[in-house]
Amino acid sequence: MISIRAMRSPVVHSLLALVTLALVSCVTINVYFPAVAAEQAADRIIQEVWRQQGEPPEATDPQSRNMQDGQPPIAVRVLNRLVPAAAAASPDLDISSPAIRNLTASMEERHESLRPHYESGAIGLTNDGQIAVRDQNAIPLQERNRVRQLVADENDDRLSLYRQIAVANGHPEWESDIRDTFAERWIANARSGWYYQDGRGNWQRK
């Protein structure tokens, strides 16, 4: 009887190991950051904020990315190689929570005041998903404090938006990945003539 158990033990252990591996594999596929879905969600929000419905955004491909010296975030590259099938089947991100809708509406309303300063080059898109005053001399003296406050309010809303999208989808740890994705998509959706920072922080005109 003892010898039979001894013979069965390796088989049982092997089965348990296979089951455990299968469970771990399933978990890995289900919780990886869905980069493609995040880009699509970012484009929808950005086009709503900037009122660009119907205008196709600039495509993202390995040659056109300018973040991280021409490459997407390392975590995204690694995961896309490990689970390409899961990436292709990834569901849309939830961007319909009340907090996300309120932030989007606030940013859309503010954009009408920010738009002239994008166009003049006074403000630009930073490489971390925010905006900054690039050339205060392009802003009339009496408007500078107001523009600085608009920029500060916009950045507060953007950071809250990235956090709320991560929370709404049950993965607060995705916040930095969502922020990186938006940083790329703000620039991709920007109009010709607007300024943005490249991966090294240098200002470029689109």
C-alpha atoms as one frame of an Amber mdcrd trajectory, in Angstrom:
protein
   0.000   0.000   0.000   2.817   2.400   0.819   4.578   1.626  -2.459   1.364
   2.342  -4.431   1.013   5.747  -2.751   4.626   6.466  -3.472   4.037   5.643
  -7.130   0.928   7.822  -7.309   2.457  10.763  -5.516   4.520  12.089  -8.473
   1.460  11.827 -10.720  -0.692  13.747  -8.253   1.979  16.397  -7.828   2.330
  16.737 -11.592  -1.414  17.196 -12.022  -1.518  19.798  -9.276   1.391  21.616
 -10.885  -0.355  21.661 -14.255  -3.600  22.948 -12.734  -1.719  25.658 -10.860
   0.147  26.679 -14.007  -3.106  26.854 -15.953  -4.714  29.038 -13.298  -1.723
  31.352 -13.170  -1.695  31.598 -16.963  -5.361  32.539 -17.010  -4.838  35.211
 -14.389  -1.884  36.633 -16.306  -3.895  36.918 -19.511  -6.843  38.517 -17.765
  -4.966  41.237 -15.864  -2.312  42.417 -18.309  -2.585  46.077 -19.342  -4.766
  46.266 -22.508  -2.682  48.744 -24.513  -4.827  48.683 -27.656  -8.062  49.210
 -25.736  -6.420  52.008 -23.745  -5.411  53.820 -26.936  -8.942  53.536 -28.292
 -10.418  54.848 -25.032  -7.927  57.718 -24.958  -8.787  58.698 -28.538 -12.510
  58.769 -27.738 -12.019  60.996 -24.724  -9.520  63.320 -26.413 -11.704  63.799
 -29.472 -14.642  64.594 -27.200 -12.620  67.078 -25.134 -11.215  68.742 -28.249
 -14.482  68.354 -30.193 -12.772  66.483 -33.001 -15.480  63.912 -33.764 -15.025
  62.562 -37.246 -11.367  63.561 -37.484  -9.167  60.430 -37.577  -6.249  60.620
 -35.129  -2.688  60.010 -36.156  -1.942  56.301 -36.223   0.396  54.823 -33.663
   3.046  52.424 -34.942   6.628  51.573 -33.944   7.993  54.233 -36.289   5.617
  57.054 -35.275   5.867  56.730 -31.486   8.067  59.458 -30.022   7.866  58.514
 -26.372  10.752  56.732 -24.655  13.098  57.461 -27.587  10.738  56.040 -30.181
   9.459  53.042 -28.218   6.288  52.406 -26.188   6.679  51.762 -22.442   8.802
  48.688 -21.647   5.972  46.966 -19.781   3.684  47.336 -22.795   6.313  45.971
 -25.209   7.012  42.932 -23.038   3.352  42.126 -22.436   2.451  42.565 -26.103
   5.082  39.970 -26.991   4.012  37.554 -24.262   0.266  37.658 -24.845  -0.461
  38.841 -28.393  -3.612  36.759 -28.679  -5.028  38.271 -25.505  -4.179  41.760
 -26.762  -6.148  41.173 -29.935  -9.189  40.085 -27.955  -8.948  42.691 -25.190
 -12.260  44.313 -24.208 -12.889  48.042 -24.286 -11.984  49.979 -21.164 -14.870
  51.401 -19.159 -14.819  55.200 -19.487 -18.456  55.806 -18.564 -18.311  56.304
 -14.794 -19.826  59.540 -13.399 -16.377  60.738 -12.265 -14.905  60.218 -15.744
 -17.866  61.936 -17.423 -17.593  64.929 -15.083 -13.859  65.297 -15.703 -14.326
  65.013 -19.464 -17.045  67.679 -19.428 -14.868  70.002 -17.345 -11.943  69.613
 -19.739 -14.155  70.111 -22.788 -15.502  73.380 -21.380 -11.996  74.607 -20.507
 -10.645  73.762 -23.937 -12.394  76.731 -25.523 -10.221  78.994 -23.371  -7.045
  76.968 -23.947  -7.383  76.528 -27.709  -6.073  79.998 -28.709  -2.967  79.425
 -26.585  -2.262  76.049 -28.210  -2.518  77.789 -31.558  -0.254  80.693 -30.571
   2.355  78.325 -29.138   2.028  79.832 -25.679   1.212  76.421 -24.203   2.092
  72.920 -25.338   1.603  69.245 -24.598   4.173  67.710 -22.275   5.548  64.193
 -22.636   3.927  63.067 -19.381   0.298  63.622 -20.366  -0.062  67.172 -19.084
   0.292  70.688 -20.540   2.651  73.549 -19.721   3.222  77.215 -20.476   5.865
  77.108 -23.199   6.174  80.801 -24.072   4.592  83.269 -21.677   5.613  86.138
 -23.963   2.937  84.913 -26.362   0.317  85.633 -23.690  -0.847  89.223 -23.095
   0.392  90.412 -19.716  -3.091  90.896 -18.287  -4.035  87.282 -19.170  -0.991
  85.443 -17.845  -2.301  84.647 -14.375  -5.572  83.390 -15.844  -3.747  81.145
 -18.329  -1.515  79.743 -15.585  -4.632  78.874 -13.584  -6.245  77.248 -16.637
  -3.118  75.137 -17.125  -3.066  74.123 -13.443  -6.771  73.187 -13.508  -6.326
  71.220 -16.724  -3.436  69.245 -15.273  -5.411  68.476 -12.119  -8.270  67.122
 -14.221  -5.951  65.085 -16.431  -4.234  63.407 -13.504  -7.619  62.697 -11.912
  -8.859  61.277 -15.218  -6.001  58.775 -15.489  -6.580  57.663 -11.909 -10.355
  57.361 -12.344 -10.044  55.261 -15.508  -7.755  52.834 -13.683 -10.124  52.674
 -10.695 -13.249  52.319 -12.854 -11.705  49.260 -14.503 -10.720  47.638 -11.217
  -6.963  48.061 -11.668  -5.548  51.094  -9.831  -2.072  49.799 -10.696  -2.765
  50.676 -14.350  -2.709  54.407 -13.631   0.851  55.010 -14.870   0.254  52.942
 -18.029  -2.933  54.877 -18.755  -1.074  58.131 -18.237   1.677  57.012 -20.666
  -0.950  56.035 -23.225  -2.729  59.377 -22.960   0.589  61.215 -23.235   1.084
  59.604 -26.655  -2.491  60.048 -27.808  -2.770  63.741 -26.838   0.177  64.355
 -29.159  -1.145  62.070 -31.895  -4.495  63.893 -31.874  -3.012  67.404 -31.674
  -3.618  69.799 -34.538  -0.926  70.846 -36.953   0.996  73.806 -35.554   0.577
  72.894 -31.885   3.667  72.332 -29.743   4.557  69.146 -27.879   7.524  67.688
 -26.022   9.451  64.801 -27.477  10.786  61.952 -25.355  13.718  64.086 -24.193
  11.561  67.037 -23.183  12.423  69.224 -26.173   9.645  71.299 -27.676   8.624
  70.409 -31.219   6.011  71.932 -33.498   3.620  69.466 -35.072
